[in-house]
Amino acid sequence: MSYEVCLGVLNEISPAFRPYIQCVYQDLKLGLCKTKVDIERVSGGSEGAESQFRLVLPYCSKKLKWEVIFDSSSPWFAPDFRFDDDSFLSNVDEEFLENMLPSLSNWNESDPKALIDVISEMINLYKIHQIKKLNEDESSRAYFEYSALLGDALTSEKDIEVWVGGHVVEFLIKLNVDTSRLPELYNEGTEQNPGIDTALLLVRYPNSTNAELILSPLLTKSLGNISLPVMHQSGVLMDYVPMVTELLNNKIQDVLNNEKLKRELLAQLIVKYEGALLEHDANNAAFLFEMNDFHWILQIDIGVKFPEKPPILTLRSVYHSTKGKPKFKVLPACPYKNFEGYIEQQVEIFKNECKGHTPTTNNQMVNVDNI
């Protein structure tokens, strides 16, 4: 949801209730992936528009739609709620509210975060409500899977969101992956990415073979596409969750190992050609060289799939241009052996290309495939 959409809702709401909405939009993040909450207008005419709105809350793979209704004649009162699940909080008494929803029973109208506190408590109750529905059918496969998974020391109740529909049960499971060192490698833009350390597994019963992996932006950027191992119909979550967790942790370790190799390569080049260095970062470096009165720049770009894919080497002339841009040449390969000899050969070819000379037979460079 964009800020403009939120602003549109705010403009229709009475000023007395706007601080609650602003705090929800800015600060409230729910679910295992810590997704921000959306805010919608309540359709159906303008009556009460200044005192009611709808919250769209992430839960499992669903979007819960709860309407919040204030009393414009008594703005100091706690709001009422209308849920999209009629069975949720359908029959509660004052004692229940005091024990389970203290932020609602002790509503503090002067606290802008009062609504955040209430919604957080309600989401916890909604999860309890869904688990209760699951436990009503102790003979089901989903009930067995949930109970067995909680018996594993690696997974607790706080790591699972449960949703029970008419004929479908969903589990959203947080996987125990170690991402503690990834932010130092992929920190660009992570402030805008929610749940930077989150890997989730979505499983539906009775068709559990269609498990889905949901990665946070940080993990998606660092790991790319991940193919899940096949989950057979006879397989159990108690075995499958550790298998997927191990797969992700191994992928993360591969990324860290490759990053180490990349940094070592760049460090060697930077130390060796320190006097020629123009600029560098964690993934590339540029050097200014001169050979036989020909000045040229060597750009080295190391991709995320290094060392599986070799670095990309680009030669740029300092003096020669085409259509106002420096002439350049992307080299076809980067052999690790005879690196300097290879570059010298390619620079001689590139120099002749820039000057419009055709090398003689005696000056023909060795083909890269033979290096």
Residue pairs with C-beta under 8 A, 6 or more apart in sequence:
1 25
1 36
1 38
1 39
1 56
3 25
5 39
6 21
6 25
6 39
8 41
9 21
9 39
9 40
9 41
9 53
10 18
10 21
10 22
12 41
12 49
12 50
13 21
13 49
13 50
13 51
13 53
14 50
14 51
14 70
14 72
14 75
16 70
16 72
16 75
17 51
17 70
17 75
19 112
20 112
20 114
20 115
20 116
21 39
21 53
21 115
22 112
23 112
23 113
23 115
23 116
24 37
24 39
24 55
24 115
24 116
24 119
25 36
25 37
25 39
27 113
27 116
28 36
28 37
28 116
28 119
28 120
29 35
29 36
29 37
29 194
30 37
30 57
30 58
30 59
30 119
30 120
30 123
31 57
31 58
31 59
31 161
31 172
32 159
32 161
32 172
32 174
32 195
32 198
32 200
33 58
33 194
33 195
33 198
33 200
33 214
33 216
34 194
34 195
34 198
35 58
35 194
35 195
36 194
37 55
37 56
37 57
37 58
37 119
38 55
38 56
38 63
39 53
39 54
39 55
39 56
40 53
40 54
40 55
40 56
40 65
41 49
41 53
41 54
42 48
42 49
42 52
42 53
42 54
42 67
48 69
48 72
50 72
51 69
51 70
51 71
51 72
52 67
52 68
52 69
52 70
53 67
53 68
54 65
54 66
54 67
54 68
55 64
55 65
55 66
55 67
55 68
55 119
56 63
56 64
56 65
57 63
57 64
57 65
57 66
57 119
57 123
58 64
59 123
59 126
59 127
59 161
59 163
60 161
60 162
60 163
60 170
60 171
60 172
60 202
61 163
61 170
61 172
61 202
62 163
62 170
64 83
64 84
64 85
64 126
65 84
66 81
66 82
66 83
66 84
66 119
66 122
67 81
67 82
68 79
68 80
68 81
68 115
69 79
69 80
69 81
69 82
70 77
70 79
70 80
71 77
71 79
71 80
75 109
76 109
77 107
77 109
78 104
78 105
78 107
78 118
79 115
79 118
81 89
81 122
83 89
85 126
85 129
87 129
87 133
88 125
88 126
88 129
89 122
89 125
89 129
92 100
94 105
97 104
97 105
98 105
100 121
100 125
101 118
101 121
101 122
101 125
102 121
103 114
103 117
103 118
103 120
103 121
104 118
104 121
107 114
107 118
108 114
111 117
127 161
127 162
130 161
130 162
130 163
130 164
131 146
131 157
131 162
133 164
134 140
134 142
134 143
134 146
134 162
134 164
134 169
135 143
137 143
140 169
140 205
141 205
141 206
141 208
142 164
142 169
142 171
142 205
142 206
145 171
145 203
145 205
145 208
145 236
145 237
145 238
146 160
146 162
146 171
148 236
148 237
148 238
149 155
149 160
149 171
149 173
149 237
149 238
149 241
150 156
150 157
150 160
151 238
152 238
152 241
152 242
154 176
154 241
154 242
154 245
155 173
155 176
155 241
159 173
159 174
159 176
160 171
160 172
160 173
160 174
161 170
161 171
161 172
162 169
162 170
162 171
163 169
163 170
163 172
164 170
167 206
168 204
168 205
168 206
169 204
169 205
170 202
170 203
170 204
170 205
171 201
171 202
171 203
171 204
171 205
171 237
172 200
172 201
172 202
172 214
173 200
173 201
173 202
173 203
173 237
173 241
174 198
174 199
174 200
175 199
175 200
175 201
175 241
175 244
175 245
175 248
176 245
177 197
177 199
177 219
177 245
177 248
177 249
177 252
178 249
178 252
179 196
179 197
179 218
179 219
179 252
180 197
181 256
182 197
182 218
182 219
182 222
182 252
182 255
182 256
183 190
183 196
183 218
185 222
185 255
185 256
185 259
185 282
186 218
186 221
186 222
189 217
190 196
190 217
190 218
193 216
193 217
193 218
194 216
194 217
195 216
196 216
196 217
196 218
197 216
197 218
197 219
198 215
198 216
198 219
199 213
199 214
199 215
199 216
199 219
199 248
200 213
200 214
200 215
201 211
201 212
201 213
201 214
201 241
201 244
202 211
202 212
202 213
202 214
203 211
203 212
203 231
203 237
204 210
208 231
208 233
208 235
208 237
209 230
209 231
209 232
209 233
211 228
211 231
211 240
211 244
212 228
213 226
213 228
213 244
215 223
215 226
219 248
222 252
222 255
222 304
223 248
223 251
223 252
223 255
224 304
226 247
226 248
226 251
228 244
228 247
229 240
229 243
229 244
229 247
231 240
255 304
258 304
258 305
258 306
258 307
258 308
259 282
261 306
261 307
262 282
262 283
262 302
262 306
262 307
263 282
265 302
265 311
266 280
266 282
266 285
266 300
266 302
269 285
269 287
269 300
270 277
270 280
270 285
273 287
273 289
276 287
276 288
276 289
277 285
277 286
277 287
278 286
278 287
278 288
278 297
279 285
279 286
280 286
283 301
283 302
283 303
284 299
284 300
284 301
284 302
285 299
285 300
286 297
286 298
286 299
286 300
287 297
287 298
287 300
288 295
288 296
288 297
288 318
289 295
289 296
289 297
289 298
289 347
290 296
291 344
291 347
291 348
291 351
292 348
292 351
294 317
294 347
294 351
294 354
295 317
295 318
295 319
296 315
296 316
296 317
296 318
296 347
296 350
296 351
297 315
297 316
297 317
297 318
298 313
298 314
298 315
298 343
299 313
299 314
299 315
299 316
300 311
300 312
300 313
301 311
301 312
301 314
302 311
302 312
303 309
303 311
303 312
310 333
310 334
310 336
311 334
312 330
312 331
312 334
313 330
313 331
313 334
313 343
313 346
314 328
314 329
314 330
314 331
315 328
315 329
315 331
315 346
315 347
315 350
316 326
316 327
316 328
317 326
317 327
317 328
317 350
317 351
317 354
318 326
319 354
320 326
320 327
320 354
320 355
321 327
327 353
327 354
329 346
329 350
329 353
331 346
331 368
332 368
333 368
334 342
335 342
335 368
335 371
337 371
338 371
341 371
342 368
342 371
345 365
345 366
346 365
348 359
348 363
348 365
349 359
349 365
351 357
352 358
352 359
359 365
